[in-house]
Amino acid sequence: MRKVYNLPPGWPAPTSEWTPDLRWEPNPEWSKPDGWQLWVDVPDTALIGEGAVVVDVPDEEARKQSGRKSLLILGGVAATVVVFLLGVGTGGGSGAAAAADAEASASAASSAAAVERAEVQTQTEALAGAQELLAADEAQLATDQKSFTTQTAGLKQKVEKVKSREAAVKSAETDLEARESDVEGREAAVESAEAAGTAEEEPAVEEPEDTGGAVYYENCDAARADGAAPVHTGDPGYGSHLDRDGDGVGCE
């Protein structure tokens, strides 16, 4: 888990170079809503915006204990100094012993303070290392986002090319269909013209041969109705138009 600085409304935004001390406290003149948490726990894998401040700060209990420990150390040092001064003021052998005890206490308190400072220094260095790692992760994320944006743009271009080619193919298909329709129309016109030409080239109906009489049958139905069918060559009303096979007998 990591802690992210939760900026209350109306507070000044921290700068990008701001690195809060582990014991940092806001300006008491700044007001915040009741129950507002300055530090919010977030998972290590959570994506955090570029403007957020992330630090490894101890929880509230640890901070209180650290503060109490520092106060105890400082109080011990102050008490030792007071005892030393009182011992010096009273004088005598007991004063020398008290001074020695005070000096030992002061030395112990100083050592404890040194240990405390070393712990703070270690935590500060750890925080700096964590911030460096965070900066590296943010830089890598920015690079990945830029690469993703580039790939997305390339993909969009390819999609546009595919759409353009599909449109070109569809246009070509439409043009081909129009040409095929035009060709079919021309073929139909040619067939119609050929049919019309064939009809014009058919020989005219031969006039019935003159058989010496005035009888004429327009067709075999007329000849049958007159009782003349079949009609032979030389018979009244015979004509080549009645003799389709040309064997000399019409309306067989």
C-alpha positions in Angstrom: 0.0 0.0 0.0 1.0 3.6 -0.6 -0.3 6.9 0.7 -1.4 9.7 -1.6 -1.8 13.3 -0.5 -5.5 14.1 -0.6 -5.6 17.9 -1.2 -8.6 19.5 0.7 -10.7 22.1 -1.2 -9.2 25.6 -1.0 -5.7 24.5 0.0 -2.8 25.6 -2.2 -1.7 22.8 -4.6 1.8 21.5 -3.8 4.6 21.9 -6.4 6.1 19.1 -8.3 9.3 19.4 -6.2 7.5 19.2 -2.9 8.7 16.4 -0.7 6.9 16.4 2.6 8.8 15.5 5.7 7.6 12.4 7.6 6.5 14.7 10.4 4.9 17.4 8.1 1.9 19.1 9.4 -0.3 21.6 7.5 -0.6 25.2 8.4 -3.1 25.4 11.3 -4.7 28.4 9.7 -5.8 26.2 6.8 -9.2 24.7 7.4 -10.4 21.4 6.1 -13.8 19.6 6.2 -14.6 17.5 9.2 -13.3 13.9 8.9 -11.1 14.9 5.9 -8.1 12.5 5.5 -4.9 14.2 4.2 -3.3 10.8 3.3 -5.3 8.1 1.6 -4.1 4.5 1.3 -4.1 3.2 -2.3 -2.9 -0.2 -3.7 0.6 -0.3 -5.1 -0.8 -1.2 -8.5 -3.2 1.7 -8.7 -2.6 4.3 -11.4 -2.0 7.7 -9.9 -2.2 11.0 -11.8 0.9 13.1 -12.5 -0.2 15.8 -10.1 -0.6 13.5 -7.1 2.0 13.4 -4.3 2.8 9.9 -3.2 5.0 9.2 -0.1 5.6 6.3 2.3 4.5 8.0 5.4 3.9 6.1 8.7 0.4 5.7 9.9 -1.1 8.0 12.5 -0.3 5.8 15.4 3.3 5.5 14.3 3.6 9.2 14.0 2.2 9.8 17.4 4.6 7.2 18.9 7.5 8.8 17.1 6.4 12.3 18.4 6.0 11.0 21.9 9.4 9.3 21.7 11.1 12.5 20.6 9.4 14.4 23.4 10.5 11.8 25.9 14.1 12.1 24.7 14.0 15.9 24.8 12.4 15.8 28.2 15.1 13.4 29.4 17.8 15.7 28.2 16.1 18.7 29.8 15.6 16.9 33.1 19.2 15.8 33.0 20.4 19.4 32.5 18.2 20.6 35.3 19.5 17.9 37.7 23.0 18.8 36.7 22.5 22.4 37.4 20.8 21.7 40.7 23.7 19.4 41.7 26.2 22.1 40.8 24.3 24.6 42.8 24.2 22.5 45.9 28.0 21.7 45.7 29.8 19.0 47.7 30.5 15.4 47.0 26.9 14.6 46.4 26.9 17.4 43.8 29.8 15.7 41.9 28.0 12.4 42.0 24.8 14.1 40.7 26.8 15.8 38.0 28.2 12.5 36.9 24.8 10.9 36.8 23.4 13.9 34.9 26.3 13.7 32.4 25.6 9.9 31.9 21.9 10.6 31.5 22.7 13.4 29.0 25.0 11.1 27.1 22.3 8.4 27.0 19.7 10.9 25.9 22.1 12.2 23.2 22.7 8.7 22.0 19.0 8.0 21.8 18.5 11.2 19.9 21.3 10.2 17.5 19.6 6.9 17.0 16.3 8.7 16.3 17.9 11.0 13.8 19.5 8.0 12.1 16.1 6.3 11.8 14.6 9.5 10.4 17.5 9.8 7.9 16.9 6.1 6.9 13.3 6.7 6.4 14.0 9.9 4.4 16.4 8.0 2.2 13.8 5.2 1.7 11.3 7.8 0.8 13.6 9.4 -1.7 14.3 6.0 -3.2 10.5 5.3 -3.4 10.0 8.7 -5.1 12.8 7.9 -7.7 11.1 4.5 -8.4 7.7 6.3 -8.8 9.3 8.9 -11.2 10.8 6.0 -13.2 7.4 4.2 -13.3 5.7 7.5 -14.4 8.2 8.0 -17.1 7.7 4.4 -18.3 4.0 4.9 -18.2 4.3 8.0 -20.3 6.4 6.2 -22.8 4.0 3.3 -23.0 1.1 5.7 -23.4 2.9 7.5 -26.2 3.6 4.2 -27.9 0.0 3.2 -27.5 -1.1 6.5 -29.0 1.2 6.0 -32.0 0.0 2.4 -32.5 -3.6 3.5 -32.3 -3.0 6.3 -34.9 -1.3 3.7 -37.2 -4.2 1.3 -36.8 -6.7 4.1 -37.6 -4.8 4.9 -40.8 -4.9 1.2 -41.8 -8.6 1.1 -41.1 -9.1 4.2 -43.3 -7.1 2.6 -46.1 -9.2 -0.5 -45.9 -12.4 1.5 -46.0 -11.1 3.5 -49.0 -10.2 0.3 -50.8 -13.6 -1.2 -50.1 -15.2 1.9 -51.4 -13.1 1.7 -54.6 -14.0 -2.0 -55.0 -17.7 -1.2 -54.6 -17.5 1.7 -57.1 -15.7 -0.7 -59.5 -18.4 -3.3 -59.0 -21.1 -0.7 -59.6 -19.3 0.5 -62.8 -19.0 -3.1 -64.0 -22.7 -3.8 -63.4 -23.5 -0.6 -65.4 -21.2 -1.7 -68.2 -22.7 -5.2 -68.2 -26.2 -3.7 -68.4 -25.1 -1.4 -71.2 -23.6 -4.4 -73.1 -26.9 -6.4 -72.6 -28.8 -3.4 -73.9 -26.6 -3.3 -77.0 -26.9 -7.0 -77.5 -30.6 -6.8 -77.3 -30.6 -3.9 -79.8 -28.4 -5.9 -82.1 -30.7 -8.9 -81.8 -33.7 -6.7 -82.5 -31.9 -5.2 -85.5 -31.0 -8.6 -86.8 -34.6 -9.8 -86.4 -35.8 -6.8 -88.2 -33.3 -7.3 -91.0 -34.3 -11.0 -91.3 -37.9 -10.0 -91.6 -37.1 -7.6 -94.4 -35.1 -10.2 -96.3 -37.9 -12.8 -96.3 -39.1 -13.3 -99.9 -42.4 -11.8 -100.8 -45.3 -14.2 -101.0 -45.5 -15.5 -104.5 -48.5 -14.7 -106.4 -50.6 -17.7 -107.2 -49.9 -19.2 -110.5 -52.4 -18.3 -113.2 -54.3 -21.5 -113.7 -56.5 -20.0 -116.3 -59.4 -19.5 -113.9 -60.5 -16.8 -111.5 -60.4 -19.1 -108.4 -58.0 -18.0 -105.6 -57.6 -19.5 -102.2 -55.8 -17.3 -99.6 -55.0 -20.4 -97.5 -55.8 -24.0 -97.1 -58.7 -23.3 -94.8 -60.3 -21.4 -97.6 -59.6 -24.2 -100.0 -61.0 -26.8 -97.6 -64.1 -24.7 -96.9 -64.7 -24.6 -100.7 -64.2 -28.4 -100.9 -61.2 -28.0 -103.2 -58.5 -29.5 -100.9 -56.2 -31.1 -101.8 -55.4 -28.8 -104.7 -53.1 -30.2 -107.5 -51.0 -28.3 -110.0 -53.3 -27.1 -112.7 -56.4 -27.3 -110.6 -58.4 -24.1 -110.1 -57.1 -22.1 -107.1 -53.8 -24.0 -106.9 -50.9 -21.8 -105.8 -47.3 -22.3 -104.5 -48.4 -20.7 -101.3 -50.6 -23.7 -100.7 -47.9 -26.2 -101.6 -45.3 -25.8 -98.8 -43.3 -28.9 -99.7 -43.4 -28.2 -103.4 -44.6 -31.6 -104.4 -47.4 -30.3 -106.7 -50.1 -31.0 -104.2 -51.4 -28.2 -101.9 -53.4 -28.4 -98.7 -52.6 -32.1 -98.3 
